[in-house]
Amino acid sequence: MRIPESELIINEDGSVFHLHIKPEQLADIVILVGDPGRVAMVKVYFQEIECEGASREFVWATGKYNGKRITCLSTGIGTDNIDIVMTELDALANIDFTTREVKSVHKTLSILRIGTCGAIQPDVPLNSYILSHISVGFDGLMNWYDGRDSFALADFEEAFKKHVNWNKHLPDPYFVRAGEDIIRRFEDCTVKGMTVSAPGFYGPQGRVVRQNLAMPNMLEDIESFEFKGFRITNFEMESSALAGMSAKLGHNAGTVCFAIAHRYHKAANTGYKNGMAELLQLCLERLTA
């Protein structure tokens, strides 16, 4: 089936609409970072830079590390941006831009998001590296796509909604596992995490500034939720969409976050640049091992 121009916009230079990347410029290993400035931190480790570009918040570079091609791409903040990024990355890998048809052989990308987060469990230290074995979407993004129940963890969803008395005006949360290969590569050097992706930094993550919350006991209820050996460990804003869309589109993806804030201990590390650089290098080593 030919995909119409209105549904997948291809720029005049042959690049995909938002990312401005051409199919041949995308590596099979992709690192996603929220902050556009963090792409420069990653590409400093590349032994060779093949190509790079920028469009809006989407800054990218493709190069080599340990002899393997890697693309590093910034997403900006939020699951809405991940919807754009994942749709266009998959199109670059699995759609013929000349015929506008899906390729007969599916390509699986290995995608790792490296970001920052806020820890919520008292025994998860500030400055921990947390691997999102399961991501929890408060954003509602995957509810817009057909077949979300084929990969979402229904038993986790029902237990969670009951435990926190989920507000009926909020989108149904969804729970998705990370790719098994990502878990295998990182589980021995990270905290085992179940990560909430919120559609905002303040209210949706339980912060009160000048507006009260629809679920006043939200943080305490989330912190006390346990199911099948998992506890919710941290808040961030992108991992659920990455896990959900990757599961739906057939890619191997996951998220590792540096816990630079601690909601339980009311602490934060604003001088986290060195720790982030160490995490980036660790991730490059593990992805190319």
PyMOL commands that set and color helices and strands:
alter all, ss='L'
color gray80, all
select helices_A, chain A and resi 23-25+38-43+79-94+141-144+148-150+154-164+180-189+203-205+218-223+239-249+273-288
alter helices_A, ss='H'
color red, helices_A
select strands_A, chain A and resi 29-33+48-55+58-65+68-74+95-96+101-102+110-119+129-137+174-177+191-197+226-227+230-231+234-236+252-262+267-268
alter strands_A, ss='S'
color yellow, strands_A
deselect
rebuild
show_as cartoon
